[in-house]
Amino acid sequence: MAPLTKERLIPSKALKDLLMLPRWLRICVVLLAPALLALAGCGGSSSSSTSNGAFTISPGSGTIDTNCTGCNNGSVEQFAATLSSGGAAAVTWSLSGGDARGGKGSITSGGAYTPPGFLTADSVKVTVTASLVSNPSSTASATLTITPGFLQPLSPENAAVGAGGTLTITGVLAEAGGTTKINYTVADTATGSGGGQGTVVATPCVISSSAFTYCKVTYTPPLAMPNTATYVVGTVGTSTSKTATEILLNTAGVSSNPLDHETQLPTPVDLGSSGGNNKDYDLSNNTITDCCGGTLGSLVQDNNGTQYILSNNHVLARSDQASVGEMIVQPGLIDDNCTPYGQPGAATTPVGVLTTYLPLSSNSTDADAAIAAVDSGAVNSSGAILELGALQGGKLQAAPPGISSSGGKGEAAVLNMKIAKSGRTTGLTCASIATVSLNVQVSYYTDCAETKPYVTKTFTNQIGISGNQFSDAGDSGSLVVDTTNGEPVGLFFAGGQDNSGNSIGVASPAPDVLDELSKQMGGGRTLTFAGTTDHGVTCLNYGAGTVEAAQARTLTDAEKTLTEQALTQARTLVDPSAGILGVASGKSSDSPGQGAVILYVNPNMTVKTPKSVDGVRTVVIPATAQAVALGSAPQTPFEGSTPPALPAAALSNAIALKQQVAESLMKQNPAYFGVGVGQSYDDPSQAALVIYVDRTMVPANLPATVNGLRTRYVIMERLHVTRFYAKGLQRRSRCSLQPTAAKPGSFDLLDLHRPLGLNLF
């Protein structure tokens, strides 16, 4: 068979690794053209307008970048036409100008303008023209100045650095040519506030008319090493667009770079590394246009001693599109320039063949899982997973998971359990189990570019995970383990970020995954995890942040008014003999952005408290009478202490209630795509119904209770096989641009096609 051809963009093989963009579940690398990618820093555009006497269009001018940072409607610059007599004008929209190679962008019939995905100059002008439908000669125009934004997040997006260590960070601009550069600073937050810890030294940016501009910086920690997180923040010129790398500083001396998980490993390979199906790419006219990949999670074995790689269906079996026997490679095609094994220039290793997968299309399956029989000598037979072992020389060694407690079957997830995973994109990270008994909908596609919807599947009894920087695109297939003993807990397969920027993940219970796969294999075979004696796992925790982020939200004036009104009524509840010592105004952590009435209660009494007052949620905080009187009582139940374990009876009762209402809630309200059970952040003594809400269609009313049970809302992009960044412009493309080497001959590196089907959220 003739070699497949590939559209290529960047000739430098050295650049290949630095432009690997993450994506949920399967990473999709687009070879046709840069996709739009919005990062942090959404600013407002000009409010000016342009009139021709008959009608007016607005805005009349503006400055935005290729990520649409500065756009007046998040992901697009929304234009409107208004008749001079009032009312909307019926117009047709057209564009002129733009970049010689990147184009002028696009505009819908409704006036939503999307800028080009890249430029070849520091700035270009695009003229937006509206013509009256009733009189096409009557026109009005506006001028937009487009500047280059970031092509991708900084790489790596997270890392751990110990004393004496350094970290090289790379940023890439959506510009080939020009003079624009990236500015780097150290800060306390991802938005650039505060002085941060450590220093950065930048090297000259590499600028070429045939490659995207990239700029590297070396980070060095402070001499007095703290145990904290700091950020290296990248900005572009005068744009408000920002992107950052979070660095976990630690006195333990741990240095951990997730990029080590993306490279081609020597055989036998360790797991927790990049991998996928060798056919996981999209074709157009015998040309590879994009490709996918994920994480080779762990090693399992059947009762005959045959070993298999465990990962997700969508990673190994191409979301039901694969055939048994297809080759599995390490690293995934996303980390080898979309070059299938067997094609010229491939730098992947065959490690197994697809053996069995749980069909996503089947109503009888309840996990996204697949296994591949290991090629002889290709995979570490101990089941070692990158960074799951002891610290040696500043590096965490590979080690198998623990299996001695469970006999290799994995252990049950427990609410608030500290867990870890080792994945392709974010490496070793830790978080907590925030939700159990989770029903959740996840959408799948038959192509990497996600232009061909396949199925939206509802999984039941899943595990919800919450933790800052816990996971990102490409971590799909990672094994989730208990940090206290290394025992397998779940198989990670979906996630995103909530509106506060916290990572939200979903995993299938490890014992259930093995049971379902064993049944699918048939023949009396049963699967167990390959591993070793139980052992602790070093926890690289980049910060939970859920409650902190909720408390950092600024309440609207309307919320403040409602809270103050409820506070007046709440004062009538104060009764020290009944255990309620005082009240105050506050914020809900169960429903970020909503106000709450704080009820201070005697910790030595069993106190009956209402879940809401005058329609406003309550926050129940144990405190002393003296602290209440002095105004020194905490603002959240979590402040300065670890919340008590949720009573078993409260949890079991909540699960029973959830099983009664979950299906009806998701059917009745299309914005709800997940329902599970967790601990209330407003009153940790009570369970909460955890409801996942589509952030694009949040209902006006989010009830504080359902059938008497407190509710906790996770507002985020609807889960499917991609990652969403709920910060800044709140848009990230579904696919990732992969730099590639030039095709032989006279191929123009900038003769790019438009992206195919790259519809943003």
Secondary structure as the mmCIF struct_conf table of DSSP 4:
data_model
#
loop_
_struct_conf.conf_type_id
_struct_conf.id
_struct_conf.beg_label_comp_id
_struct_conf.beg_label_asym_id
_struct_conf.beg_label_seq_id
_struct_conf.end_label_comp_id
_struct_conf.end_label_asym_id
_struct_conf.end_label_seq_id
HELX_LH_PP_P HELX_LH_PP_P1 ALA A 2 LEU A 4
STRN STRN1 THR A 5 LYS A 6
HELX_RH_3T_P HELX_RH_3T_P1 LYS A 13 LEU A 15
TURN_TY1_P TURN_TY1_P1 LYS A 16 LYS A 16
HELX_RH_3T_P HELX_RH_3T_P2 ASP A 17 LEU A 19
BEND BEND1 TRP A 24 ARG A 26
STRN STRN2 VAL A 29 VAL A 30
BEND BEND2 LEU A 31 ALA A 33
HELX_LH_PP_P HELX_LH_PP_P2 PRO A 34 LEU A 36
STRN STRN3 ALA A 40 ALA A 40
STRN STRN4 THR A 50 SER A 51
BEND BEND3 GLY A 53 ALA A 54
STRN STRN5 PHE A 55 SER A 58
STRN STRN6 SER A 61 ASP A 65
TURN_TY1_P TURN_TY1_P2 THR A 66 ASN A 67
TURN_TY1_P TURN_TY1_P3 THR A 69 GLY A 70
TURN_TY1_P TURN_TY1_P4 ASN A 72 ASN A 72
STRN STRN7 ASN A 73 ASN A 73
TURN_TY1_P TURN_TY1_P5 GLY A 74 SER A 75
STRN STRN8 VAL A 76 VAL A 76
STRN STRN9 GLU A 77 GLN A 78
STRN STRN10 ALA A 80 LEU A 83
TURN_TY1_P TURN_TY1_P6 SER A 84 SER A 85
BEND BEND4 GLY A 86 GLY A 87
STRN STRN11 ALA A 88 ALA A 88
STRN STRN12 VAL A 91 GLY A 97
STRN STRN13 ASP A 99 ASP A 99
TURN_TY1_P TURN_TY1_P7 ALA A 100 GLY A 102
STRN STRN14 GLY A 103 GLY A 103
STRN STRN15 SER A 106 ILE A 107
TURN_TY1_P TURN_TY1_P8 SER A 109 GLY A 110
STRN STRN16 ALA A 112 THR A 114
BEND BEND5 GLY A 117 GLY A 117
STRN STRN17 LEU A 119 LEU A 119
BEND BEND6 THR A 120 ASP A 122
STRN STRN18 VAL A 124 LEU A 132
BEND BEND7 VAL A 133 SER A 134
TURN_TY1_P TURN_TY1_P9 PRO A 136 SER A 137
STRN STRN19 THR A 139 THR A 147
STRN STRN20 PHE A 150 PHE A 150
BEND BEND8 LEU A 151 GLN A 152
STRN STRN21 SER A 155 SER A 155
BEND BEND9 PRO A 156 GLU A 157
STRN STRN22 ASN A 158 GLY A 162
TURN_TY1_P TURN_TY1_P10 ALA A 163 GLY A 164
STRN STRN23 LEU A 167 VAL A 172
STRN STRN24 LEU A 173 LEU A 173
BEND BEND10 ALA A 174 ALA A 174
STRN STRN25 GLU A 175 GLU A 175
BEND BEND11 ALA A 176 THR A 179
STRN STRN26 ILE A 182 ALA A 187
BEND BEND12 ASP A 188 THR A 189
TURN_TY1_P TURN_TY1_P11 ALA A 190 THR A 191
BEND BEND13 GLY A 192 GLY A 192
BEND BEND14 GLY A 194 GLY A 194
BEND BEND15 GLN A 197 GLY A 198
STRN STRN27 THR A 199 ALA A 202
HELX_LH_PP_P HELX_LH_PP_P3 THR A 203 CYS A 205
STRN STRN28 VAL A 206 SER A 208
TURN_TY1_P TURN_TY1_P12 SER A 209 SER A 210
STRN STRN29 ALA A 211 THR A 220
BEND BEND16 LEU A 223 ALA A 224
BEND BEND17 ASN A 227 ASN A 227
STRN STRN30 THR A 228 VAL A 236
TURN_TY1_P TURN_TY1_P13 GLY A 237 THR A 238
STRN STRN31 LYS A 242 ASN A 250
TURN_TY1_P TURN_TY1_P14 THR A 251 ALA A 252
STRN STRN32 SER A 256 SER A 256
HELX_RH_3T_P HELX_RH_3T_P3 PRO A 258 HIS A 261
BEND BEND18 GLU A 262 THR A 263
HELX_LH_PP_P HELX_LH_PP_P4 GLN A 264 PRO A 266
BEND BEND19 THR A 267 PRO A 268
STRN STRN33 VAL A 269 VAL A 269
HELX_LH_PP_P HELX_LH_PP_P5 ASP A 270 ASP A 270
STRN STRN34 LEU A 271 LEU A 271
BEND BEND20 GLY A 272 GLY A 272
STRN STRN35 SER A 273 ASN A 277
TURN_TY1_P TURN_TY1_P15 ASN A 278 LYS A 279
STRN STRN36 TYR A 281 SER A 284
TURN_TY1_P TURN_TY1_P16 ASN A 285 ASN A 286
STRN STRN37 THR A 287 CYS A 291
STRN STRN38 GLY A 294 LEU A 296
STRN STRN39 SER A 298 ASP A 302
TURN_TY1_P TURN_TY1_P17 ASN A 303 ASN A 304
STRN STRN40 GLN A 307 SER A 311
HELX_RH_AL_P HELX_RH_AL_P1 ASN A 313 LEU A 316
BEND BEND21 ALA A 317 ALA A 317
TURN_TY1_P TURN_TY1_P18 ARG A 318 GLN A 321
TURN_TY1_P TURN_TY1_P19 VAL A 324 GLY A 325
STRN STRN41 MET A 327 GLN A 330
BEND BEND22 PRO A 331 PRO A 331
HELX_RH_3T_P HELX_RH_3T_P4 LEU A 333 ASP A 335
TURN_TY1_P TURN_TY1_P20 ASP A 336 CYS A 338
TURN_TY1_P TURN_TY1_P21 TYR A 341 GLY A 342
BEND BEND23 GLN A 343 GLN A 343
TURN_TY1_P TURN_TY1_P22 PRO A 344 GLY A 345
STRN STRN42 THR A 349 TYR A 357
TURN_TY1_P TURN_TY1_P23 LEU A 360 SER A 361
TURN_TY1_P TURN_TY1_P24 ASN A 363 SER A 364
BEND BEND24 ALA A 367 ALA A 367
STRN STRN43 ALA A 370 VAL A 374
HELX_LH_PP_P HELX_LH_PP_P6 ASP A 375 ASP A 375
TURN_TY1_P TURN_TY1_P25 SER A 376 ALA A 378
STRN STRN44 VAL A 379 VAL A 379
TURN_TY1_P TURN_TY1_P26 SER A 381 SER A 382
STRN STRN45 ILE A 385 ILE A 385
TURN_TY1_P TURN_TY1_P27 LEU A 386 GLU A 387
BEND BEND25 GLY A 389 GLY A 389
STRN STRN46 LEU A 391 GLN A 392
TURN_TY1_P TURN_TY1_P28 GLY A 393 GLY A 394
STRN STRN47 LYS A 395 LEU A 396
HELX_LH_PP_P HELX_LH_PP_P7 GLN A 397 ALA A 398
STRN STRN48 ALA A 399 ALA A 399
HELX_LH_PP_P HELX_LH_PP_P8 PRO A 400 PRO A 401
STRN STRN49 GLY A 402 GLY A 402
TURN_TY1_P TURN_TY1_P29 SER A 404 GLY A 408
BEND BEND26 LYS A 409 LYS A 409
TURN_TY1_P TURN_TY1_P30 LEU A 415 ASN A 416
STRN STRN50 LYS A 418 GLY A 423
TURN_TY1_P TURN_TY1_P31 ARG A 424 THR A 426
STRN STRN51 GLY A 427 TYR A 445
BEND BEND27 THR A 446 ASP A 447
TURN_TY1_P TURN_TY1_P32 CYS A 448 ALA A 449
BEND BEND28 GLU A 450 GLU A 450
BEND BEND29 LYS A 452 LYS A 452
STRN STRN52 PRO A 453 SER A 466
TURN_TY1_P TURN_TY1_P33 ASN A 468 GLN A 469
TURN_TY1_P TURN_TY1_P34 ALA A 473 GLY A 474
TURN_TY1_P TURN_TY1_P35 SER A 476 GLY A 477
HELX_LH_PP_P HELX_LH_PP_P9 SER A 478 SER A 478
STRN STRN53 LEU A 479 ASP A 482
TURN_TY1_P TURN_TY1_P36 THR A 483 ASN A 485
STRN STRN54 PRO A 488 GLN A 497
STRN STRN55 ASP A 498 ASP A 498
TURN_TY1_P TURN_TY1_P37 ASN A 499 SER A 500
BEND BEND30 GLY A 501 GLY A 501
STRN STRN56 SER A 503 PRO A 509
HELX_RH_AL_P HELX_RH_AL_P2 ALA A 510 MET A 521
TURN_TY1_P TURN_TY1_P38 GLY A 523 GLY A 524
STRN STRN57 LEU A 527 PHE A 529
STRN STRN58 THR A 532 THR A 532
BEND BEND31 THR A 533 THR A 533
HELX_RH_AL_P HELX_RH_AL_P3 THR A 546 ALA A 552
BEND BEND32 ARG A 553 ARG A 553
HELX_LH_PP_P HELX_LH_PP_P10 THR A 554 THR A 556
HELX_RH_AL_P HELX_RH_AL_P4 ASP A 557 ALA A 570
HELX_RH_3T_P HELX_RH_3T_P5 ARG A 571 LEU A 573
STRN STRN59 ASP A 575 ASP A 575
HELX_RH_3T_P HELX_RH_3T_P6 PRO A 576 ALA A 578
TURN_TY1_P TURN_TY1_P39 GLY A 579 GLY A 579
STRN STRN60 ILE A 580 LYS A 587
BEND BEND33 SER A 589 SER A 591
TURN_TY1_P TURN_TY1_P40 PRO A 592 GLY A 593
STRN STRN61 GLY A 595 VAL A 601
TURN_TY1_P TURN_TY1_P41 PRO A 603 ASN A 604
BEND BEND34 MET A 605 MET A 605
BEND BEND35 LYS A 611 LYS A 611
STRN STRN62 SER A 612 VAL A 613
TURN_TY1_P TURN_TY1_P42 ASP A 614 GLY A 615
STRN STRN63 VAL A 616 PRO A 622
HELX_RH_AL_P HELX_RH_AL_P5 ALA A 625 LEU A 630
TURN_TY1_P TURN_TY1_P43 GLY A 631 GLY A 631
BEND BEND36 ALA A 633 ALA A 633
BEND BEND37 GLN A 635 THR A 636
TURN_TY1_P TURN_TY1_P44 PRO A 637 GLY A 640
BEND BEND38 SER A 641 SER A 641
HELX_LH_PP_P HELX_LH_PP_P11 THR A 642 PRO A 647
HELX_RH_AL_P HELX_RH_AL_P6 ALA A 648 GLN A 668
TURN_TY1_P TURN_TY1_P45 PRO A 670 ALA A 671
STRN STRN64 TYR A 672 GLN A 679
BEND BEND39 TYR A 681 ASP A 682
TURN_TY1_P TURN_TY1_P46 PRO A 684 SER A 685
BEND BEND40 GLN A 686 GLN A 686
STRN STRN65 ALA A 687 ASP A 694
HELX_RH_3T_P HELX_RH_3T_P7 ARG A 695 MET A 697
BEND BEND41 ALA A 700 ALA A 700
BEND BEND42 ALA A 704 ALA A 704
STRN STRN66 THR A 705 VAL A 706
TURN_TY1_P TURN_TY1_P47 ASN A 707 GLY A 708
STRN STRN67 LEU A 709 MET A 716
HELX_LH_PP_P HELX_LH_PP_P12 GLU A 717 LEU A 719
STRN STRN68 HIS A 720 HIS A 720
BEND BEND43 VAL A 721 THR A 722
BEND BEND44 LYS A 727 LYS A 727
TURN_TY1_P TURN_TY1_P48 GLY A 728 LEU A 729
BEND BEND45 ARG A 734 CYS A 735
STRN STRN69 SER A 736 LEU A 737
HELX_LH_PP_P HELX_LH_PP_P13 ALA A 741 LYS A 743
BEND BEND46 PRO A 744 SER A 746
TURN_TY1_P TURN_TY1_P49 LEU A 749 LEU A 750
HELX_LH_PP_P HELX_LH_PP_P14 LEU A 752 PRO A 755
BEND BEND47 LEU A 756 GLY A 757
#
